[in-house]
Amino acid sequence: VFEQVTIRYPDTDGPALAGFDLTVPAGRSTVLLGASGSGKSSLLNLLLDLSPLSAGEVRIDGRPLAALGTLSGQIAWAGQHPLLIAGSIADNIALARRDATRAEIEAVAERVGLTEALSVRAGGLDALLDERGSGLSGGERRRLSLARALLRPAPILLMDEPTANLDAVAEAQLLAAIVEAARGRTTLIATHSRAVADLADQLVSLT
């Protein structure tokens, strides 16, 4: 539950979000639809302790967010700019769950279309990346991030623009993977895509 939530970053002229109210049903998908700058990402970042709660309150299962400590163990995250490490693409997917087997990594990569996207790359999932992910396209980064979300068994799923940088055909291919990732989890998706918004159990428009 977000109650009268205001997010204001230091040294900014105005809030990123002001007086925002929202109840996110457990186990359902809520999509935040809006243009860049409408506060969608800031709301997700609030749950990741990456943006400041300047006013209002956030409660999870009735408990204030401030009393819960870090939620990192309860959240699967598919962000616009996934953290990358020097290592193979498979290693980077496995950051979501260190004990994942190779078969599990390959399965999630297949489900998000990453295996197909990497079919022209020498090494495929074993191709090596530096910490900047040099050579990965924006679409491949989105697919890698979504593969991590599928791999991580967390009750809360947050997705930030999961289909950005993808054309309409590639976006359509990812929709089924987004639905699968969200199934049974309390899900918040920030997007400006109408196709992604159509997947929502609850749609919230931010302006």
C-alpha positions in Angstrom: 0.0 0.0 0.0 1.3 3.4 -1.0 -0.4 6.2 1.0 0.1 9.8 0.2 3.6 9.0 -1.0 5.9 11.8 -2.1 9.4 11.3 -3.6 11.6 14.3 -3.8 15.3 13.9 -4.7 17.8 16.3 -3.2 18.6 19.5 -5.1 15.6 19.2 -7.4 12.9 21.9 -8.0 10.0 19.6 -7.5 9.0 16.1 -6.5 9.2 13.1 -8.8 5.9 12.0 -7.3 3.6 13.7 -4.9 0.6 12.5 -2.8 0.5 9.2 -4.5 -2.0 6.5 -3.4 -2.1 2.9 -4.6 -3.0 -0.5 -3.3 -1.2 -3.4 -5.0 -3.1 -6.7 -4.6 -1.1 -9.6 -3.5 -0.3 -12.1 -6.3 -1.6 -9.8 -9.0 0.0 -7.7 -11.7 -0.2 -3.9 -11.5 1.1 -1.8 -14.4 2.2 1.8 -14.0 1.7 3.4 -17.4 3.1 6.8 -18.2 5.7 8.8 -20.1 9.3 9.3 -19.0 9.5 11.6 -15.9 6.0 10.6 -14.6 7.5 8.9 -11.5 7.1 5.3 -12.5 10.7 4.2 -12.0 11.0 6.3 -8.8 8.1 4.3 -7.3 9.9 1.0 -8.0 13.2 2.4 -6.7 11.4 3.3 -3.5 11.0 -0.4 -2.7 14.6 -1.0 -3.6 15.7 1.7 -1.2 17.1 3.7 -4.2 14.8 6.7 -4.0 13.7 8.7 -0.9 10.4 8.5 0.8 9.9 12.2 1.5 6.3 12.0 2.8 3.6 9.5 3.2 3.9 5.8 4.0 4.5 2.4 2.3 3.1 -0.7 4.0 3.6 -4.4 3.0 1.2 -6.8 4.6 0.3 -4.1 7.0 3.8 -3.4 8.1 5.6 -0.1 7.4 8.4 -0.3 4.9 10.7 1.4 7.4 10.2 -1.5 9.9 11.0 -4.2 7.4 14.6 -3.4 6.6 15.9 -4.4 3.3 13.6 -6.2 0.9 16.3 -7.5 -1.3 15.6 -11.1 -0.4 11.9 -10.7 -1.3 12.3 -8.9 -4.7 13.1 -10.1 -8.2 14.1 -7.1 -10.2 14.2 -6.7 -14.0 15.6 -3.2 -14.6 16.5 -1.1 -17.5 20.2 -1.2 -16.8 21.0 -4.5 -15.2 24.2 -4.9 -13.2 26.8 -6.8 -15.2 30.0 -8.4 -14.1 33.0 -9.6 -16.0 32.2 -13.2 -16.9 30.0 -15.2 -19.2 26.4 -14.3 -20.1 25.4 -17.4 -18.2 27.3 -16.2 -15.1 25.5 -12.9 -15.3 22.1 -14.6 -15.4 23.1 -16.7 -12.4 23.6 -13.5 -10.3 19.8 -13.9 -9.6 20.4 -17.3 -7.9 23.9 -18.5 -7.3 22.9 -22.1 -6.9 21.1 -22.3 -10.3 22.1 -25.2 -12.4 23.2 -24.8 -16.0 19.9 -26.4 -17.2 17.9 -23.8 -15.2 19.9 -21.0 -16.7 19.5 -22.3 -20.2 15.8 -22.8 -19.6 15.1 -19.1 -18.6 17.4 -17.9 -21.4 15.3 -19.8 -23.9 12.0 -18.6 -22.4 12.9 -14.9 -22.8 14.3 -15.4 -26.3 17.9 -14.7 -25.3 19.2 -18.0 -26.7 17.8 -17.1 -30.1 19.2 -13.6 -29.8 22.7 -14.9 -29.0 22.6 -17.6 -31.8 24.8 -15.4 -34.0 27.3 -14.7 -31.2 30.3 -16.9 -30.8 30.0 -18.8 -27.5 26.3 -18.1 -27.0 25.6 -18.1 -23.3 29.3 -18.7 -22.7 30.3 -15.5 -24.5 32.4 -13.3 -22.2 31.4 -9.8 -21.1 33.3 -7.1 -19.4 31.7 -5.2 -16.5 30.1 -2.8 -19.0 28.5 -5.6 -21.0 30.2 -4.4 -24.2 28.6 -5.8 -27.2 25.2 -6.5 -25.7 22.4 -4.6 -27.3 19.7 -2.8 -25.3 17.3 -5.6 -26.2 19.7 -8.3 -25.1 20.2 -6.5 -21.7 16.4 -6.4 -21.2 16.2 -10.2 -22.0 19.0 -11.0 -19.6 17.3 -8.9 -16.9 14.1 -10.7 -17.4 15.8 -14.1 -17.4 17.2 -13.2 -13.9 13.7 -12.4 -12.7 12.4 -15.7 -13.9 15.2 -17.5 -12.2 14.8 -15.8 -8.8 12.0 -17.3 -6.6 10.9 -14.0 -4.9 7.3 -13.1 -3.9 7.6 -9.5 -5.3 8.5 -8.8 -8.9 9.5 -5.3 -10.1 10.0 -4.6 -13.8 11.1 -1.3 -15.2 10.4 -0.9 -18.9 10.9 -4.6 -19.7 10.4 -4.1 -23.5 12.2 -0.8 -24.1 14.5 -0.9 -27.1 12.6 -3.7 -28.7 10.6 -3.5 -31.9 7.0 -4.6 -32.0 7.8 -8.2 -33.1 10.5 -8.7 -30.4 8.2 -7.1 -27.8 5.4 -9.5 -28.7 7.8 -12.4 -28.2 8.6 -11.2 -24.7 5.0 -10.7 -23.5 4.5 -14.4 -22.7 7.7 -14.4 -20.6 6.6 -11.4 -18.7 3.3 -13.1 -17.9 5.1 -16.2 -16.8 7.5 -14.2 -14.6 4.6 -12.4 -12.9 2.4 -15.5 -12.3 1.7 -15.9 -8.6 3.8 -12.9 -7.6 2.9 -9.4 -6.4 4.1 -7.6 -9.5 4.7 -3.9 -10.3 5.6 -3.0 -13.9 6.6 0.5 -15.0 6.2 0.9 -18.8 5.1 3.3 -21.5 4.1 0.3 -23.7 0.4 -0.2 -24.3 1.1 -3.9 -25.2 2.6 -4.5 -21.7 -0.2 -2.5 -20.1 -2.7 -4.8 -21.6 -1.3 -7.6 -19.4 -2.2 -5.9 -16.2 -4.7 -7.1 -13.6 -4.7 -3.4 -12.5 -3.7 -0.5 -14.6 -2.6 2.8 -13.1 -1.9 5.8 -15.4 0.7 8.4 -14.3 0.9 11.8 -15.9 
